[in-house]
Each structure stands twice: as structure tokens, then as C-alpha cells.
């Protein structure tokens, strides 16, 4: 079973809800100068590619990629942690119910990954409990920051406690890269900024002691962890040499990184070889970032080209690890 852990879905019901400008949900459907449909919000236009919402297009593209199942989650611009609490909870509930409906309508093709309203940690915990216990969902996607809060903020404890208790896989996805004002050119906010924010989130969860407090938490870092694995030696040196890094954790940060999971979105088979060497193939799951332009259009080929890959590693990366974590037959 070839499983894409990291792909995105915008339910048609959501697009209908935000169809008109002036609705209270902070987004509305409009058009690009080319006339193609787009979603407007946060002072930017996001092209509404068919792969976001057209199920037939999704399945057609999955076949081209060699993917049998997509784990579908909202694109980060739908997290909307800026919404008022009540609207945030309403929006998360809608997105989750629609993703669950897609999974039930095409059980052999799609698996629903939840979203939660992190602007209200208690509501986020309640929504996660609902989708796991009532809908059978086993994973949740969150931003690498939660509005003005970092992920190690004590206010988020209700969410983390619930995620650990339920054994949910938590996919951390960049949403608000630091220094974005310097990355407007060349799409650098994505090529560099997204990796920086994921790395920042991982570092804060480690150095704050959050992973000591929640030892059974299942965290997955998108885009192969950003830069975290590549600079883990610097993290370890910081713990040894810098007082600002000391006094909370005792083990090297690299040891905590080995407890996390990672997707394959590196666009480099050689880079994936390094990731395997650092954390093991059983901690890596295939991902595409479909249908964004930065998606890996040949994810299976990327895995197959990893130098020195053995069959057990391939089987785990392309589907075995994800199937185990998500309870898929």
C-alpha cells in the first residue's frame, strides 16, 4: 500500500460557504487576473487548483504518482487561527466532517487528517477528542505556530495532553515563517521560510522540555523536518556550551529528534539517505505536498532512488510506517 501522508484537500462545502466576499470567515472565492479561480485571504490570492477539491482529479493524479491512498489535510491557509473562537471551532468542525465524509465515500483512496482551532486550546482538545473517538480519525495537522503563540506555550497544554492520551499523530506544518518580509522574492518564503519555521517549532518543543512532559507524543515534522536534522549538531553543542539552553533538558536534542517522524519531501534522494541514517527508515513516511506547485510529482521514484535502499526500508517509507500509525489495513 503506497500512502501519501502529506497532501491537501479543500472540501467543496467550504468553498460554497466562503463563496461571497464579506462573509465572516476571513476568506472568499474570487478570480486571478487570468480568470482562474482563487481564494482570497490574508491579503493574498491562492490559486484554487482542481487538485485541492476535485476528487476525480485527485484520483487521476494519484495514479500518475503511483500513490494508492492520500491522507488529506487542509492547506495551511485554512488553519485560520485568527478567527474568533466560535468561528474557529465551527470551521474546524466543518473541515473535519467533510474530510471524514470523503474518506467514507472513497475508503480505499482517502484517509482524513483533522484540523483543530488552536487559538482556543480547550476547543482544540475537544475537537481532537471528537474526531478520534467519534469519527475514528488517527491524525491531526497543526501549524508550526498557533497565531501569536509558539507551540511550546503552556497555554497549549490541553491540546498536547489530549494528543498524547489519544495516541494521535500530530503533523506540524509551517504557516507563518519568520522573516517573511525578507523572502517575498523568488518564492523564498516557501523554499526557505517554511523550513525555518518547522525547525523553530521542533527546537522549541525540544529545548522547552515539552517532549519530556509528553513522552508518548507522536510528532511528525513536514518537509523532512526542515533544517532540524541538518543542524542537530549545533543544537547539541548549544546544550553543552550555552547557559540559555541548559537547565531544562538533560539529553542531547538529537536524541529527541530520533523520537519524531518525518515525511519525504526533500526533492532529493541523497538527502533522504541522510535522514534514514539519522533517524531510521521506520520514522520516515512518503509525502508529496499535493497539489501545490512545490509538490513531489514522483514520490515513489524519489524513494526508489535513495542510495543503498533495501526492500524493508522501502516498504516502511512508502506505506508501512503510515499504515501502522494510522491503523490502516
PATISE-435809 format. One line per 4 residues: number of its first residue (from 0); for each residue x, y, z of C-alpha. Coordinates in pm, 1 decimal. Last residue first. Layout:
BEGIN
NUM> X/Y/Z  ...
This chain:
BEGIN
328> -539.0/-235.1/685.2  -486.3/115.9/813.5  -439.6/192.8/1183.2  -298.4/539.2/1124.7
324> 40.6/481.8/1288.6  82.8/134.3/1139.9  -32.9/229.5/793.0  196.8/533.4/795.7
320> 502.9/323.3/884.1  424.4/57.0/624.0  339.6/289.4/337.2  620.6/410.5/115.4
316> 874.4/452.2/395.6  822.9/111.9/559.4  819.9/-84.8/234.8  1126.8/97.2/105.8
312> 1321.3/31.3/425.1  1234.4/-339.9/413.8  1334.5/-351.3/45.7  1681.8/-205.0/93.3
308> 1785.7/146.4/-7.6  2157.7/184.0/-78.0  2122.4/522.2/-244.8  1766.2/656.9/-238.3
304> 1638.5/636.8/-598.5  1336.9/422.0/-506.3  1221.2/690.0/-263.1  1225.4/968.5/-520.5
300> 1060.4/737.2/-773.5  780.6/672.2/-526.3  733.6/1045.0/-475.7  714.4/1130.4/-846.5
296> 523.9/1461.6/-860.0  691.5/1593.8/-545.6  482.0/1901.6/-473.1  626.2/2253.8/-498.1
292> 347.8/2360.9/-735.4  96.2/2269.1/-466.5  -136.4/1972.4/-526.8  -1.4/1773.3/-345.6
288> 255.8/1826.0/-69.0  402.7/1485.9/-176.3  468.5/1270.8/130.1  613.2/926.7/198.4
284> 674.7/844.5/560.7  1000.9/834.7/759.7  1047.4/713.5/1116.9  1076.8/343.0/1028.5
280> 1356.6/431.3/785.2  1587.7/523.3/1073.2  1650.7/854.8/1249.3  1994.0/983.2/1141.4
276> 2092.9/738.2/866.9  1744.4/746.8/717.1  1754.4/1127.8/707.3  2092.2/1117.3/532.2
272> 1960.7/879.4/264.4  1663.4/1113.5/227.5  1901.6/1394.6/138.5  2054.8/1178.6/-134.9
268> 1708.1/1109.6/-275.6  1648.7/1482.7/-307.7  1318.3/1662.5/-356.3  1312.0/1689.2/25.5
264> 950.3/1596.4/95.0  999.6/1250.8/245.6  792.7/1296.6/560.5  941.8/1289.2/908.8
260> 862.5/1124.4/1241.7  989.8/1225.7/1582.9  1159.8/1022.4/1856.7  1500.2/1048.0/1686.4
256> 1466.9/1426.5/1711.6  1460.0/1389.4/2089.9  1800.6/1221.7/2088.7  1941.4/1496.0/1865.1
252> 1843.8/1748.0/2132.0  2106.3/1592.7/2362.9  1963.7/1459.6/2692.2  1946.7/1675.8/3002.8
248> 1656.8/1907.7/2933.2  1552.0/2211.4/3137.8  1862.9/2365.8/3294.4  2061.5/2446.2/2984.5
244> 1999.7/2617.4/2651.8  2047.3/2973.4/2779.8  2361.4/2856.7/2963.3  2528.4/2781.6/2627.7
240> 2804.0/2523.4/2580.9  2671.6/2170.9/2613.1  2309.7/2235.0/2520.1  2419.2/2462.0/2235.7
236> 2655.4/2193.0/2109.3  2363.6/1951.1/2081.2  2158.0/2206.6/1887.5  2453.2/2276.8/1655.8
232> 2492.1/1904.9/1592.6  2119.7/1893.1/1513.4  2176.8/2134.3/1226.3  2093.0/1906.7/932.8
228> 1827.7/1715.2/1126.9  1636.1/2032.8/1209.3  1659.3/2204.4/870.3  1300.4/2146.7/762.7
224> 1190.8/1832.6/940.1  1159.0/1616.6/630.7  922.9/1867.4/468.3  672.1/1813.2/749.2
220> 773.1/1721.2/1102.3  575.7/1433.5/1253.6  511.3/1426.9/1627.6  374.7/1131.6/1823.2
216> 360.7/1228.8/2191.1  445.9/944.0/2427.1  698.6/1139.7/2633.6  470.8/1439.6/2692.2
212> 646.7/1635.8/2967.3  989.7/1532.1/2839.7  887.3/1626.6/2485.5  770.1/1962.9/2613.1
208> 1105.8/2024.7/2782.5  1131.8/2376.0/2642.9  1450.2/2284.7/2449.0  1278.2/2009.9/2249.6
204> 940.6/2162.4/2162.6  1115.0/2492.7/2090.6  1366.8/2327.2/1859.9  1098.8/2142.9/1663.8
200> 894.3/2461.1/1616.6  1199.9/2656.3/1500.9  1291.6/2385.6/1251.4  938.5/2391.7/1111.0
196> 959.5/2770.8/1087.5  1294.9/2763.7/909.3  1177.2/2506.1/655.2  875.6/2720.3/567.7
192> 1098.0/3023.8/525.4  1348.2/2865.7/285.1  1169.4/2740.0/-27.2  832.6/2871.8/89.9
188> 911.9/3230.4/191.8  1177.0/3212.3/-81.7  913.5/3222.4/-356.8  1172.0/3407.0/-574.2
184> 1114.3/3738.7/-399.2  898.9/3795.8/-92.5  1151.3/3646.5/144.5  1265.8/3946.8/350.8
180> 917.1/4027.2/480.6  880.6/3657.7/560.7  1137.7/3691.1/837.2  970.2/3425.9/1049.7
176> 759.9/3177.8/853.9  386.6/3182.2/933.3  221.3/2851.2/834.8  466.0/2564.4/854.2
172> 313.6/2217.1/904.4  344.6/2002.7/1216.3  177.1/1663.8/1168.4  45.4/1530.3/1500.4
168> -13.2/1152.5/1509.3  -285.5/1081.8/1762.2  -211.7/848.9/2053.7  -532.6/954.7/2228.3
164> -362.9/1045.4/2556.5  -72.6/1216.9/2380.1  -297.7/1428.4/2157.9  -518.3/1514.3/2457.3
160> -226.7/1630.2/2670.8  -87.2/1830.6/2380.2  -419.1/2008.2/2322.6  -480.7/2089.4/2688.2
156> -116.6/2206.9/2724.4  -148.5/2477.6/2456.9  -148.4/2757.2/2717.1  196.8/2640.0/2827.6
152> 340.8/2786.8/2503.3  571.1/2524.1/2348.5  395.2/2551.9/2012.1  463.5/2924.1/1983.0
148> 167.2/3153.2/2036.8  84.0/3461.6/1829.3  -133.7/3258.2/1593.4  -54.7/2896.9/1667.2
144> 293.6/2828.3/1531.6  425.9/2534.3/1332.1  63.4/2495.7/1225.5  -138.3/2187.4/1309.9
140> -234.0/1866.4/1129.8  -418.1/1589.9/1313.7  -403.8/1211.4/1298.0  -599.2/899.7/1393.1
136> -955.2/970.4/1276.1  -1212.9/725.6/1409.2  -1509.3/960.9/1371.1  -1645.8/958.8/1728.5
132> -1340.0/889.7/1944.5  -1072.1/1045.5/1724.0  -1275.9/1327.0/1569.1  -1437.1/1420.7/1898.8
128> -1121.0/1408.9/2111.8  -944.5/1631.5/1860.2  -1236.5/1873.6/1867.8  -1232.7/1886.7/2248.8
124> -856.2/1944.6/2262.6  -881.6/2224.3/2007.1  -1172.1/2377.3/2199.9  -958.5/2378.4/2515.5
120> -662.6/2521.6/2322.6  -864.3/2811.1/2173.9  -649.9/2974.0/1902.2  -552.0/2613.2/1823.3
116> -879.8/2555.2/1637.9  -821.4/2192.8/1526.6  -750.5/2018.0/1195.0  -802.2/1650.1/1124.4
112> -643.3/1404.3/881.6  -889.3/1204.2/671.6  -777.6/897.6/477.5  -850.0/869.3/105.4
108> -837.7/609.0/-170.5  -968.8/275.5/-45.5  -1238.6/430.1/169.9  -1378.8/650.7/-110.4
104> -1715.0/773.6/27.4  -1609.9/716.7/387.9  -1282.2/904.8/343.5  -1460.8/1193.0/169.2
100> -1715.9/1211.8/452.3  -1429.8/1224.9/705.7  -1274.5/1514.3/514.6  -1613.5/1690.6/517.9
96> -1663.4/1636.1/891.7  -1312.1/1758.4/964.9  -1339.5/2072.7/753.9  -1678.1/2159.1/903.8
92> -1562.9/2101.4/1261.7  -1251.4/2310.7/1209.4  -1463.0/2595.3/1069.8  -1712.6/2589.4/1355.7
88> -1433.6/2583.4/1615.4  -1263.2/2880.7/1451.1  -1594.9/3063.0/1420.0  -1660.7/3028.2/1792.9
84> -1306.8/3121.2/1893.7  -1279.2/3428.3/1673.3  -1073.7/3360.8/1358.2  -700.2/3435.7/1358.6
80> -605.5/3067.9/1391.8  -722.3/3031.1/1033.1  -595.2/2676.5/970.3  -724.5/2714.0/612.8
76> -411.1/2888.6/480.6  -216.6/2580.8/592.3  -370.4/2351.5/330.0  -628.5/2127.7/498.3
72> -541.2/1758.7/538.7  -586.1/1454.5/317.1  -401.8/1126.6/372.7  -387.8/1007.3/13.8
68> -406.0/637.8/-65.8  -281.5/432.1/-361.2  1.4/656.3/-481.9  190.9/567.8/-803.1
64> 224.6/936.4/-884.6  26.2/912.3/-1208.8  -238.8/707.6/-1028.3  -260.0/972.8/-757.7
60> -309.4/1237.9/-1027.3  -620.9/1063.7/-1161.4  -752.1/1012.0/-809.1  -709.5/1379.2/-724.4
56> -868.3/1492.7/-1049.1  -1172.1/1276.4/-973.3  -1191.1/1417.2/-621.5  -1198.1/1780.5/-734.0
52> -1119.6/1999.4/-430.5  -749.9/2077.8/-399.4  -646.6/1902.3/-719.3  -853.9/2147.1/-918.7
48> -613.4/2426.0/-827.7  -775.9/2713.6/-643.9  -495.2/2964.7/-691.9  -416.3/3144.3/-363.6
44> -454.1/3521.0/-366.4  -305.8/3729.8/-89.7  -407.3/3999.0/156.0  -455.6/3748.8/440.9
40> -738.9/3595.8/239.1  -850.1/3542.1/-118.8  -914.3/3200.1/-270.0  -861.9/3174.8/-644.0
36> -1046.3/3076.7/-960.2  -878.4/3126.7/-1299.1  -964.2/3446.7/-1485.3  -603.1/3521.4/-1572.5
32> -611.8/3821.9/-1339.3  -691.2/3568.4/-1064.4  -1050.7/3518.0/-962.8  -1251.9/3525.5/-639.4
28> -1361.2/3288.5/-363.0  -1368.9/3435.7/-16.1  -1170.6/3407.5/304.5  -1196.2/3561.4/654.0
24> -1490.9/3350.5/768.2  -1747.8/3625.4/829.2  -1870.8/3650.5/466.3  -1798.2/3984.2/300.1
20> -1699.7/3844.6/-37.5  -1915.9/3551.4/-142.8  -1823.1/3187.7/-194.6  -1696.6/3130.5/158.5
16> -1952.7/2862.4/249.4  -1953.1/2717.3/-102.6  -1576.8/2680.8/-89.1  -1607.3/2500.7/245.0
12> -1867.3/2261.3/106.0  -1634.5/2188.3/-189.0  -1387.1/2049.9/65.7  -1031.5/2184.6/33.9
8> -785.3/1895.5/46.9  -409.5/1873.8/91.9  -144.3/1603.9/74.4  112.7/1482.0/324.8
4> 88.3/1117.3/431.1  89.0/977.7/76.6  38.6/602.9/121.7  158.1/328.2/-113.9
0> 0.0/0.0/0.0
